[in-house]
Amino acid sequence: MLVNAPLIAKLFARPRLWANRRIASGRYGPISRHARSDWVKLDDVEAAEGTKITPERLAAAGLHFNNFEEV
């Protein structure tokens, strides 16, 4: 799953600029640019920050899915 800076900032309760700087520095791996926004893989964010993001935490940050099951 791809995430952008505002979502990363919400997940870690940090400013959006903090997330933008980490994305720009390459800390979260390769960047995908789409719709004037930089996107990175959630797995890379979890690996870089050393924490596993739970579905409940994603929902609390404003990301809602009908099914969080991995296929």
C-alpha positions in Angstrom: 0.0 0.0 0.0 1.3 3.5 -0.9 1.1 6.3 1.7 1.8 10.0 1.5 3.3 12.5 3.9 0.0 13.7 5.5 -0.9 10.1 6.3 2.6 9.3 7.7 2.4 12.5 9.8 -1.0 11.4 11.2 0.3 7.9 11.9 3.2 9.1 14.0 1.5 12.3 15.4 4.2 14.5 13.9 4.1 17.5 11.6 3.6 16.9 7.9 6.9 18.7 7.1 8.7 16.0 9.2 7.3 13.3 7.0 8.0 15.3 3.8 11.7 15.7 4.8 12.0 11.9 5.5 10.4 11.0 2.1 12.6 13.5 0.3 15.8 12.2 2.0 15.0 8.7 0.7 14.6 7.2 4.2 11.5 5.4 3.1 12.9 4.0 -0.1 11.8 4.8 -3.7 9.3 7.6 -4.3 6.3 7.3 -6.6 5.0 10.7 -7.7 1.3 11.0 -8.4 -1.1 13.9 -8.4 1.5 16.4 -7.2 2.2 14.2 -4.1 5.1 11.8 -3.2 4.0 8.3 -2.2 6.1 5.6 -0.6 5.3 2.0 0.4 3.9 1.5 3.9 6.2 -1.5 4.4 9.2 0.7 3.8 7.9 3.3 6.3 7.3 0.5 8.9 10.9 -0.9 8.3 12.5 2.6 8.6 10.6 3.5 11.7 10.9 0.1 13.4 7.2 -0.3 14.1 4.3 -2.2 12.7 1.2 -0.1 11.7 -2.0 -1.9 12.7 -5.3 -1.6 10.8 -6.8 0.1 13.8 -4.0 2.8 13.7 -4.6 3.3 10.0 -8.3 3.7 10.6 -7.6 6.2 13.3 -5.5 8.2 10.9 -8.4 8.4 8.5 -7.7 5.4 6.1 -10.7 3.2 6.0 -11.1 -0.2 4.3 -13.8 -2.8 4.3 -11.3 -5.6 4.7 -7.8 -5.5 6.1 -7.1 -9.1 5.3 -3.9 -9.7 3.3 -4.4 -12.0 0.3 
